[in-house]
Amino acid sequence: MNHRSKTPLPRPRAGDVLSASKSVDAAPRASGTGLMDPLRNPQLASVSSRKKRAFALILMTLFVPGTAQLVAGNRRLGRAGLRTTLVAWGLVVALIALALLSRASAVNLLTHPIVSLLLMVLLVALAIAWAFLFLNTLRIIRPGLLPQDFRPAVIITLVIAMVLSSGSLLYAASLINAGRNALSDIFGSGPAMEPADGRYNIALLGGDAGEGREGLRPDSMSVLSIDANTGATAIISVPRSLQYAKFPADSPMHKIYPDGFNNCEPDPLNCLLNAVYTDTTNNHKDAYPGASNPGAEATKDAIAGTLGIKIQAYVLIDMNGFAKLIDAMGGIKMRVGAWVPISAGMLPGSDTRHVKPDGWIAPGNQTLNGFQAQWFARSRENVDDFARVRRQQCVQEAMIKQLDPATVLTKFEAIAKAGTEVIDTDLPQGQLGSFIDLAAKAKNQPVQRLTIGPPDFPNTFGLADPDFNLIHTKVEQVIAKATGSPSPSSSGMGPAIVDETGKSQSVAPAAGPQADGVGLAAPMTVPTVDNLPSDFPLSTTTPDGQTITKDYLNSLYDAQDYAMLDTLLADNGNCAAL
């Protein structure tokens, strides 16, 4: 019987153990780190610890880029990533501090063409560097050491984190690029404007070069008067049919029309205020050398001379593209006082009556889309121009209130794109920050409104032969009210109206058209109809109590009962921005 010899085996030495360990996993020794560190050598950790380590490294790269490399990878790369992270955070903190101290300065800095270009390049570079760190983090995780069924979860998490980080930076860079293009296309490059008597007065022109029109004639005209310190705002609407508009003495058009815009031959329509644009564009471009839009510049001057105030800039909005801007905002919220028709064609043989409308805007609290807002501002069936003017004021007020920073940020690309298609202005780009700052202040204050005509003027006020002294007085009144300071000539009572006997009597401000009068001895306060509360009553029933419906209104058009339509739609100028 053979027996194996039982020669005892030699005891292993420490060096042999290390050699065997190296043969299992020849992981390189990192400077200053022992081989027993599970962060750098996950093969020494348990399966549970490897899982936790993988997610921890992803989160470190997401929230503090560079730290994953510092603790588990290339320290030199980690230090570079961490320094870049700290510098980026420092810049963000500095920008936030600047915005808190001076919001206008922060906006002006970010919208400066060179600064915005550098910022866009920096964001793209940071996005690429961050994505590289994530890929390096995946190498450090060493997915091969993870359970096979766990690897997809780690890779998907890393990809999501990379999209959230690098993708967000690339998206921000694209927004900056869109903003740079929009700003350069929309705004002028001239010097900063100085306030006039403490206010910025900006002419808002709604242009409509629709089919059948000879050139562009502004369909709506108003002035946005903004207090340069508080943002307190007044909207002054000027009827397009006002005649013999005045030009300031320093206007180039004053030399051509020293007695007012009396270009009435051969067509009386040629001397209306909205014809200034076409007349200048066609006949007097050389009066404004170097101007990109002489017609708008001349219209701005005509409105300034008519109102008796200095107007520093204009904003021309193409009404045919206006709907795009409203849609980009997500619509505007409005309380509508009565049914507003979406106009169709004219009744054959009539210059004033229309056929049955293509649609209706119902009374009540509404969110108007771009198409509806456009017609809300334009429709004038069965009412006078002044009802439409009040609706235009409501649309302007709604945009002031509702175009907030959150809307701009979330819908910036759409708003910027729409802006380049519908807006032309000579506002200087370098002053954009100041106006954004004032717009933010204006949101928290009531907007004062004035219409050059009924109901803010007496019924005897004529647009064919306007009393410019009265216009100037009432404009001073509403601006003083918007500033918050009392007008020197105003009293606690309403306007003093001279009656037929020649006696002057004080009356309270009326909510509707003023009583007939020959003149006004004191400025009139803005009627309450132009400052309606957001819960004013609606016109929803006929005089005999019948509910007004779309079908009923259409039947009145079919019967050509325009007298009843005039009655039922009379209050559709009543509105309020919500």
C-alpha positions as CSV (number, residue, x, y, z in Angstrom):
1,M,0.0,0.0,0.0
2,N,1.5,3.3,-1.2
3,H,1.3,6.3,1.1
4,R,1.8,9.9,-0.1
5,S,4.4,11.8,1.8
6,K,2.9,14.5,3.9
7,T,5.6,17.1,3.5
8,P,4.4,20.3,5.1
9,L,3.9,23.3,2.8
10,P,5.8,26.5,3.5
11,R,3.9,29.4,5.1
12,P,3.2,32.2,2.6
13,R,5.1,35.4,3.1
14,A,3.6,38.9,3.0
15,G,5.4,39.6,-0.3
16,D,3.8,36.5,-1.9
17,V,0.3,37.8,-0.9
18,L,1.0,41.1,-2.5
19,S,2.2,39.5,-5.6
20,A,-0.9,37.3,-5.8
21,S,-3.1,40.3,-5.3
22,K,-1.4,42.1,-8.1
23,S,-1.9,39.2,-10.4
24,V,-5.7,39.4,-9.7
25,D,-6.0,43.0,-10.5
26,A,-3.0,45.0,-11.5
27,A,-4.6,48.4,-10.5
28,P,-2.1,51.3,-10.6
29,R,-1.1,52.8,-7.3
30,A,-2.3,56.4,-7.2
31,S,0.1,58.8,-5.6
32,G,-0.5,59.0,-1.9
33,T,-3.3,56.4,-1.9
34,G,-3.2,52.9,-0.6
35,L,-4.4,50.0,-2.6
36,M,-7.0,49.2,0.0
37,D,-9.0,52.4,-0.8
38,P,-12.3,51.1,-2.2
39,L,-13.0,54.4,-4.0
40,R,-10.0,54.1,-6.2
41,N,-10.0,50.3,-6.2
42,P,-13.6,49.2,-6.3
43,Q,-12.6,45.5,-6.8
44,L,-11.8,45.5,-3.1
45,A,-15.4,46.6,-2.2
46,S,-18.5,44.6,-1.8
47,V,-21.1,44.6,-4.6
48,S,-23.4,46.8,-2.5
49,S,-20.6,49.4,-2.0
50,R,-19.8,49.4,-5.7
51,K,-23.4,50.3,-6.5
52,K,-23.4,53.1,-4.0
53,R,-20.0,54.3,-5.3
54,A,-21.3,54.5,-8.9
55,F,-24.3,56.7,-8.0
56,A,-22.2,58.8,-5.6
57,L,-19.6,59.6,-8.4
58,I,-22.4,60.5,-10.8
59,L,-24.0,62.9,-8.3
60,M,-20.6,64.4,-7.5
61,T,-20.0,65.2,-11.1
62,L,-23.5,66.6,-11.5
63,F,-23.4,69.0,-8.5
64,V,-19.7,69.7,-8.1
65,P,-17.9,68.8,-11.3
66,G,-14.3,67.7,-10.7
67,T,-14.8,66.2,-7.3
68,A,-15.3,62.6,-8.6
69,Q,-11.9,62.8,-10.3
70,L,-10.3,64.2,-7.1
71,V,-11.4,61.3,-4.9
72,A,-11.4,58.4,-7.4
73,G,-9.6,59.3,-10.6
74,N,-7.0,61.7,-12.0
75,R,-6.5,64.3,-9.4
76,R,-5.0,66.8,-11.8
77,L,-8.1,66.7,-14.0
78,G,-10.2,66.9,-10.9
79,R,-8.5,70.0,-9.6
80,A,-8.9,71.7,-13.0
81,G,-12.6,70.8,-13.1
82,L,-13.2,72.0,-9.5
83,R,-11.4,75.3,-10.2
84,T,-13.6,75.9,-13.3
85,T,-16.7,75.0,-11.2
86,L,-15.8,77.5,-8.5
87,V,-15.0,80.2,-11.0
88,A,-18.4,79.6,-12.7
89,W,-20.2,79.7,-9.4
90,G,-18.4,82.9,-8.5
91,L,-19.5,84.5,-11.8
92,V,-23.1,83.5,-11.2
93,V,-23.0,84.8,-7.6
94,A,-21.5,88.1,-8.9
95,L,-24.2,88.4,-11.5
96,I,-26.9,87.8,-9.0
97,A,-25.4,90.4,-6.7
98,L,-25.3,92.9,-9.6
99,A,-28.9,92.1,-10.5
100,L,-30.0,92.7,-6.8
101,L,-28.1,96.0,-6.7
102,S,-28.9,97.2,-10.2
103,R,-31.2,95.1,-12.4
104,A,-30.8,97.5,-15.3
105,S,-27.0,97.2,-15.2
106,A,-27.2,93.4,-15.2
107,V,-29.5,93.3,-18.2
108,N,-27.4,95.9,-20.1
109,L,-24.3,93.8,-19.4
110,L,-25.9,90.5,-20.5
111,T,-27.4,92.1,-23.7
112,H,-24.2,93.8,-24.7
113,P,-23.3,92.3,-28.1
114,I,-19.7,91.4,-27.2
115,V,-20.5,90.2,-23.7
116,S,-23.4,88.0,-24.9
117,L,-21.1,86.5,-27.6
118,L,-18.4,85.7,-25.0
119,L,-21.0,84.3,-22.7
120,M,-22.4,82.1,-25.4
121,V,-18.9,80.7,-26.2
122,L,-18.2,80.2,-22.5
123,L,-21.4,78.2,-22.0
124,V,-20.6,75.9,-25.0
125,A,-17.1,75.3,-23.7
126,L,-18.4,74.5,-20.2
127,A,-21.0,72.1,-21.7
128,I,-18.3,70.2,-23.6
129,A,-16.0,70.1,-20.5
130,W,-18.8,68.9,-18.3
131,A,-19.8,66.2,-20.8
132,F,-16.1,65.1,-20.8
133,L,-16.1,64.9,-17.0
134,F,-19.2,62.6,-17.1
135,L,-17.5,60.3,-19.6
136,N,-14.4,60.2,-17.5
137,T,-16.6,59.5,-14.5
138,L,-18.1,56.5,-16.3
139,R,-14.5,55.2,-16.8
140,I,-13.8,55.7,-13.1
141,I,-17.0,53.8,-12.1
142,R,-15.7,50.7,-14.1
143,P,-19.1,49.3,-15.1
144,G,-17.4,45.9,-15.7
145,L,-17.2,45.4,-11.9
146,L,-20.9,46.0,-11.4
147,P,-23.5,43.2,-11.7
148,Q,-24.6,42.9,-15.3
149,D,-28.3,43.6,-14.6
150,F,-27.3,46.8,-12.7
151,R,-25.1,48.4,-15.4
152,P,-28.0,49.8,-17.6
153,A,-29.4,51.7,-14.6
154,V,-26.0,53.4,-14.0
155,I,-25.5,54.3,-17.6
156,I,-29.0,55.7,-18.0
157,T,-28.6,57.7,-14.8
158,L,-25.3,59.1,-16.1
159,V,-26.8,60.0,-19.4
160,I,-29.7,61.8,-17.8
161,A,-27.4,63.7,-15.5
162,M,-25.2,64.7,-18.5
163,V,-28.3,65.9,-20.5
164,L,-29.5,67.9,-17.5
165,S,-26.1,69.6,-17.1
166,S,-24.4,69.9,-20.4
167,G,-27.7,70.0,-22.3
168,S,-29.0,72.9,-20.1
169,L,-25.8,74.9,-20.8
170,L,-26.2,74.3,-24.6
171,Y,-29.8,75.3,-24.4
172,A,-28.9,78.5,-22.5
173,A,-26.3,79.2,-25.2
174,S,-28.9,78.8,-27.9
175,L,-31.3,81.2,-26.1
176,I,-28.5,83.8,-25.9
177,N,-27.9,83.4,-29.6
178,A,-31.6,83.8,-30.4
179,G,-31.6,86.9,-28.1
180,R,-28.6,88.4,-29.7
181,N,-30.1,88.0,-33.2
182,A,-33.5,89.4,-32.0
183,L,-32.0,92.4,-30.3
184,S,-29.8,93.3,-33.2
185,D,-32.8,93.0,-35.6
186,I,-35.2,94.9,-33.4
187,F,-33.4,97.6,-31.5
188,G,-31.4,100.6,-32.7
189,S,-27.8,101.3,-32.0
190,G,-28.0,105.0,-31.2
191,P,-27.1,106.7,-27.9
192,A,-29.1,106.3,-24.8
193,M,-32.2,108.4,-24.4
194,E,-32.6,111.0,-21.8
195,P,-36.0,111.3,-20.0
196,A,-38.1,114.4,-20.7
197,D,-39.4,116.0,-17.5
198,G,-38.6,112.8,-15.7
199,R,-40.5,110.5,-18.2
200,Y,-39.9,108.4,-21.2
201,N,-42.5,108.9,-23.8
202,I,-42.7,106.2,-26.5
203,A,-45.0,106.2,-29.5
204,L,-46.7,102.9,-30.1
205,L,-47.9,102.5,-33.7
206,G,-50.0,99.6,-34.9
207,G,-49.2,99.3,-38.7
208,D,-51.5,97.5,-41.1
209,A,-50.3,97.2,-44.7
210,G,-53.1,94.9,-45.7
211,E,-54.5,94.1,-49.1
212,G,-56.2,97.0,-50.9
213,R,-54.2,99.6,-48.9
214,E,-51.8,102.0,-50.5
215,G,-48.7,101.6,-48.4
216,L,-48.7,101.3,-44.6
217,R,-51.0,103.6,-42.5
218,P,-50.9,103.1,-38.7
219,D,-54.1,101.5,-37.7
220,S,-53.7,102.6,-34.0
221,M,-51.5,105.2,-32.3
222,S,-50.8,105.8,-28.7
223,V,-48.1,107.0,-26.4
224,L,-46.7,105.0,-23.4
225,S,-45.5,107.6,-20.9
226,I,-43.4,106.0,-18.2
227,D,-42.0,107.7,-15.1
228,A,-38.2,107.3,-15.3
229,N,-37.9,106.5,-11.5
230,T,-41.1,104.7,-10.5
231,G,-42.3,103.1,-13.7
232,A,-45.8,104.8,-13.2
233,T,-47.4,104.6,-16.6
234,A,-50.0,106.5,-18.6
235,I,-51.4,105.3,-22.0
236,I,-52.5,108.2,-24.2
237,S,-54.4,107.1,-27.3
238,V,-54.6,109.4,-30.4
239,P,-57.3,108.8,-33.0
240,R,-56.0,108.0,-36.4
241,S,-58.7,110.4,-37.9
242,L,-57.4,113.5,-36.1
243,Q,-56.7,116.2,-38.6
244,Y,-54.1,119.0,-38.9
245,A,-51.6,117.3,-36.6
246,K,-49.0,119.7,-35.3
247,F,-45.2,119.2,-35.7
248,P,-42.8,120.5,-33.0
249,A,-40.7,123.5,-34.1
250,D,-37.5,121.4,-34.3
251,S,-39.1,118.7,-36.5
252,P,-38.0,118.5,-40.1
253,M,-41.7,118.2,-41.0
254,H,-42.5,121.5,-39.4
255,K,-40.7,123.3,-42.3
256,I,-42.9,121.4,-44.7
257,Y,-46.2,121.8,-42.8
258,P,-45.7,124.8,-40.5
259,D,-49.5,125.2,-40.0
260,G,-50.1,121.5,-39.3
261,F,-50.5,118.5,-41.5
262,N,-52.9,120.0,-44.1
263,N,-52.1,117.8,-47.0
264,C,-55.8,117.4,-47.8
265,E,-55.8,117.5,-51.5
266,P,-57.1,115.8,-53.6
267,D,-58.5,113.4,-50.9
268,P,-59.5,114.7,-47.4
269,L,-58.2,111.4,-46.0
270,N,-54.7,112.6,-46.8
271,C,-54.7,115.0,-44.0
272,L,-55.6,112.5,-41.3
273,L,-52.9,111.8,-38.7
274,N,-52.3,108.2,-39.9
275,A,-51.5,109.6,-43.4
276,V,-48.3,111.2,-42.1
277,Y,-46.5,107.9,-42.4
278,T,-47.4,107.3,-46.0
279,D,-46.9,110.9,-47.0
280,T,-43.4,111.0,-45.5
281,T,-42.4,107.6,-46.8
282,N,-43.5,108.5,-50.4
283,N,-42.6,112.2,-50.6
284,H,-40.3,113.4,-47.8
285,K,-37.8,110.6,-47.0
286,D,-34.9,113.1,-47.3
287,A,-36.3,115.0,-44.3
288,Y,-34.9,112.3,-42.1
289,P,-31.5,111.5,-43.5
290,G,-30.0,108.3,-42.0
291,A,-33.3,107.2,-40.5
292,S,-34.3,103.6,-41.1
293,N,-38.0,104.4,-41.1
294,P,-38.7,108.1,-42.0
295,G,-42.5,107.5,-41.9
296,A,-42.4,106.3,-38.3
297,E,-40.1,109.2,-37.3
298,A,-42.5,111.7,-38.8
299,T,-45.5,110.1,-37.2
300,K,-43.7,110.2,-33.9
301,D,-43.1,114.0,-34.4
302,A,-46.7,114.5,-35.4
303,I,-48.0,112.8,-32.2
304,A,-45.5,114.8,-30.1
305,G,-46.6,118.1,-31.5
306,T,-50.3,117.2,-31.1
307,L,-50.0,116.1,-27.5
308,G,-47.5,118.8,-26.5
309,I,-44.8,116.5,-25.1
310,K,-41.5,115.3,-26.2
311,I,-41.4,111.7,-27.6
312,Q,-38.1,110.0,-27.5
313,A,-38.8,106.8,-29.5
314,Y,-41.3,104.8,-31.4
315,V,-42.3,101.1,-31.5
316,L,-44.1,100.0,-34.7
317,I,-45.9,96.7,-34.5
318,D,-47.2,95.0,-37.7
319,M,-50.8,94.2,-36.9
320,N,-50.7,91.3,-39.3
321,G,-48.0,89.7,-37.3
322,F,-49.2,90.9,-33.9
323,A,-51.1,87.6,-33.3
324,K,-47.7,85.8,-33.4
325,L,-46.4,87.8,-30.5
326,I,-49.6,87.2,-28.4
327,D,-49.5,83.5,-29.1
328,A,-45.8,83.4,-28.1
329,M,-46.8,84.9,-24.8
330,G,-49.5,82.2,-24.3
331,G,-52.3,84.6,-24.9
332,I,-53.6,87.6,-22.8
333,K,-56.2,87.6,-20.0
334,M,-58.9,90.1,-20.4
335,R,-62.4,90.9,-19.1
336,V,-64.6,91.7,-22.1
337,G,-67.6,94.0,-21.4
338,A,-69.8,93.0,-24.4
339,W,-69.8,90.9,-27.6
340,V,-67.0,91.9,-30.0
341,P,-67.5,90.9,-33.7
342,I,-64.6,89.4,-35.7
343,S,-65.3,91.4,-38.8
344,A,-66.1,90.1,-42.2
345,G,-66.5,92.1,-45.4
346,M,-68.4,95.3,-46.0
347,L,-72.1,95.3,-46.8
348,P,-72.4,95.9,-50.6
349,G,-73.0,99.6,-51.2
350,S,-72.1,100.7,-47.7
351,D,-69.0,102.3,-46.3
352,T,-69.9,101.8,-42.7
353,R,-71.9,98.5,-42.3
354,H,-70.5,95.0,-42.4
355,V,-72.0,91.7,-43.4
356,K,-72.4,88.9,-40.7
357,P,-69.1,88.5,-38.8
358,D,-66.8,85.5,-39.2
359,G,-67.0,85.0,-35.4
360,W,-67.5,86.6,-32.0
361,I,-65.5,87.3,-28.8
362,A,-67.9,86.7,-25.9
363,P,-68.2,88.9,-22.8
364,G,-66.6,87.7,-19.6
365,N,-63.2,86.7,-18.4
366,Q,-61.3,85.4,-21.4
367,T,-57.8,84.3,-22.4
368,L,-57.5,85.7,-25.9
369,N,-55.2,84.0,-28.3
370,G,-53.3,85.9,-30.9
371,F,-56.1,85.9,-33.5
372,Q,-58.7,86.9,-31.0
373,A,-56.5,89.6,-29.5
374,Q,-55.8,91.1,-32.9
375,W,-59.5,91.4,-33.7
376,F,-60.3,92.6,-30.1
377,A,-58.0,95.5,-30.8
378,R,-59.2,96.1,-34.4
379,S,-62.9,95.5,-34.5
380,R,-65.1,98.6,-34.9
381,E,-68.4,97.3,-36.2
382,N,-71.5,99.1,-34.7
383,V,-69.3,101.2,-32.4
384,D,-67.2,104.3,-32.9
385,D,-63.4,104.5,-33.1
386,F,-63.1,105.4,-29.5
387,A,-64.5,102.0,-28.3
388,R,-61.8,100.4,-30.3
389,V,-59.2,102.7,-28.8
390,R,-60.2,101.6,-25.3
391,R,-59.9,98.0,-26.3
392,Q,-56.4,98.7,-27.7
393,Q,-55.5,100.3,-24.4
394,C,-56.7,97.2,-22.6
395,V,-54.5,95.0,-24.8
396,Q,-51.5,97.2,-24.2
397,E,-52.1,97.1,-20.4
398,A,-52.5,93.3,-20.5
399,M,-49.2,92.9,-22.2
400,I,-47.5,95.2,-19.6
401,K,-49.0,93.2,-16.8
402,Q,-48.6,89.7,-18.2
403,L,-45.3,89.8,-20.1
404,D,-43.4,88.9,-16.9
405,P,-39.9,87.5,-16.5
406,A,-41.2,83.9,-16.0
407,T,-43.1,84.2,-19.3
408,V,-40.1,85.6,-21.1
409,L,-37.8,82.9,-19.8
410,T,-40.0,79.9,-20.5
411,K,-41.1,81.2,-24.0
412,F,-38.1,83.3,-24.9
413,E,-37.3,81.7,-28.3
414,A,-40.9,82.1,-29.5
415,I,-41.2,85.6,-28.2
416,A,-37.8,86.6,-29.7
417,K,-38.7,85.1,-33.1
418,A,-42.1,86.8,-33.1
419,G,-40.5,90.1,-32.1
420,T,-38.2,90.1,-35.1
421,E,-41.2,89.6,-37.4
422,V,-43.6,92.2,-36.0
423,I,-41.6,94.9,-34.3
424,D,-39.5,97.9,-35.6
425,T,-38.2,100.5,-33.2
426,D,-35.5,103.1,-32.7
427,L,-35.2,102.3,-29.0
428,P,-31.4,101.9,-28.3
429,Q,-30.4,98.4,-27.4
430,G,-28.0,99.7,-24.8
431,Q,-30.9,101.0,-22.8
432,L,-32.9,97.7,-22.8
433,G,-32.0,97.0,-19.2
434,S,-33.5,100.4,-18.0
435,F,-36.8,99.7,-19.7
436,I,-37.0,96.1,-18.4
437,D,-36.4,97.5,-15.0
438,L,-39.2,100.1,-15.5
439,A,-41.5,97.5,-16.9
440,A,-41.1,95.4,-13.7
441,K,-41.9,98.4,-11.6
442,A,-44.9,99.3,-13.8
443,K,-46.5,95.9,-13.2
444,N,-47.3,96.8,-9.6
445,Q,-49.0,100.1,-10.4
446,P,-52.3,101.1,-12.0
447,V,-52.1,102.3,-15.6
448,Q,-53.7,105.7,-16.3
449,R,-55.5,106.0,-19.6
450,L,-56.6,108.9,-21.7
451,T,-58.3,109.0,-25.1
452,I,-58.1,112.1,-27.3
453,G,-61.8,112.2,-27.9
454,P,-65.0,110.8,-26.2
455,P,-65.4,109.9,-23.4
456,D,-62.5,111.8,-22.1
457,F,-63.4,115.0,-24.1
458,P,-66.7,116.7,-24.5
459,N,-69.0,115.7,-27.4
460,T,-68.3,119.1,-29.0
461,F,-64.6,118.2,-29.4
462,G,-64.0,117.8,-33.1
463,L,-61.2,115.8,-34.7
464,A,-61.5,117.8,-37.9
465,D,-60.7,121.0,-36.0
466,P,-59.1,119.9,-32.7
467,D,-58.5,122.2,-29.8
468,F,-54.8,121.6,-29.3
469,N,-54.6,123.8,-26.1
470,L,-57.3,121.5,-24.6
471,I,-55.4,118.4,-25.7
472,H,-52.2,119.7,-24.1
473,T,-53.9,120.6,-20.8
474,K,-55.5,117.1,-20.5
475,V,-52.3,115.4,-21.4
476,E,-50.6,117.3,-18.6
477,Q,-53.4,116.2,-16.3
478,V,-53.1,112.5,-16.9
479,I,-49.3,112.5,-16.8
480,A,-49.5,114.3,-13.4
481,K,-51.9,111.6,-12.2
482,A,-49.6,108.9,-13.5
483,T,-46.7,110.5,-11.7
484,G,-48.6,110.6,-8.5
485,S,-48.4,114.4,-8.1
486,P,-51.4,116.6,-8.2
487,S,-51.9,118.8,-11.3
488,P,-51.5,122.5,-10.4
489,S,-54.7,123.4,-12.1
490,S,-56.8,120.5,-10.9
491,S,-59.4,120.7,-8.1
492,G,-61.2,118.2,-6.0
493,M,-64.2,118.5,-8.2
494,G,-64.7,117.3,-11.7
495,P,-64.2,119.6,-14.8
496,A,-65.7,123.0,-14.9
497,I,-68.1,123.0,-17.9
498,V,-69.4,126.3,-19.4
499,D,-73.1,125.9,-20.1
500,E,-75.2,127.6,-22.7
501,T,-75.8,130.6,-20.4
502,G,-72.1,131.2,-20.1
503,K,-72.0,130.2,-16.4
504,S,-69.3,127.8,-15.2
505,Q,-70.3,124.9,-13.1
506,S,-68.3,122.0,-11.5
507,V,-69.6,118.5,-12.1
508,A,-68.3,115.1,-11.0
509,P,-66.5,113.0,-13.6
510,A,-68.8,111.1,-15.8
511,A,-68.4,107.4,-16.6
512,G,-69.6,107.9,-20.2
513,P,-69.5,110.7,-22.8
514,Q,-69.3,114.2,-21.3
515,A,-72.1,116.6,-21.5
516,D,-72.0,119.1,-24.4
517,G,-69.9,122.1,-23.6
518,V,-68.1,124.9,-25.3
519,G,-64.9,124.6,-23.3
520,L,-63.3,123.5,-20.1
521,A,-62.0,125.9,-17.5
522,A,-60.0,123.2,-15.7
523,P,-58.4,119.9,-16.7
524,M,-60.8,116.9,-16.7
525,T,-59.9,113.8,-14.7
526,V,-59.8,110.5,-16.5
527,P,-63.3,109.0,-16.6
528,T,-63.8,105.8,-14.7
529,V,-64.8,104.0,-17.9
530,D,-61.1,103.9,-18.8
531,N,-60.1,102.5,-15.4
532,L,-62.7,99.8,-14.9
533,P,-62.3,97.3,-12.1
534,S,-61.7,93.7,-13.1
535,D,-65.2,92.8,-11.9
536,F,-67.3,95.4,-13.8
537,P,-70.8,94.3,-14.9
538,L,-71.1,92.7,-18.4
539,S,-73.6,93.4,-21.2
540,T,-75.2,90.0,-21.5
541,T,-78.9,90.7,-21.9
542,T,-81.1,92.8,-24.2
543,P,-83.1,95.7,-22.8
544,D,-86.1,93.4,-22.4
545,G,-84.0,90.8,-20.5
546,Q,-83.3,88.3,-23.2
547,T,-79.9,86.6,-23.0
548,I,-77.6,87.7,-25.9
549,T,-76.2,84.8,-27.8
550,K,-74.0,84.5,-30.9
551,D,-76.9,83.0,-32.9
552,Y,-79.2,85.9,-31.8
553,L,-76.6,88.5,-32.9
554,N,-76.1,86.7,-36.2
555,S,-79.9,86.8,-36.8
556,L,-79.8,90.6,-36.3
557,Y,-77.2,90.8,-39.1
558,D,-79.3,88.6,-41.3
559,A,-82.2,91.0,-40.7
560,Q,-79.9,94.0,-41.0
561,D,-81.3,95.3,-37.7
562,Y,-78.3,97.5,-37.2
563,A,-80.1,99.8,-34.7
564,M,-80.4,96.9,-32.2
565,L,-76.8,95.8,-32.9
566,D,-75.6,99.3,-32.1
567,T,-77.5,99.1,-28.8
568,L,-76.3,95.6,-27.8
569,L,-72.6,96.2,-28.8
570,A,-72.3,99.7,-27.5
571,D,-70.3,98.7,-24.4
572,N,-67.8,96.5,-26.1
573,G,-65.2,99.2,-25.4
574,N,-65.5,98.4,-21.7
575,C,-62.6,96.0,-20.8
576,A,-60.0,95.4,-18.2
577,A,-56.7,93.5,-18.2
578,L,-56.7,90.7,-15.6
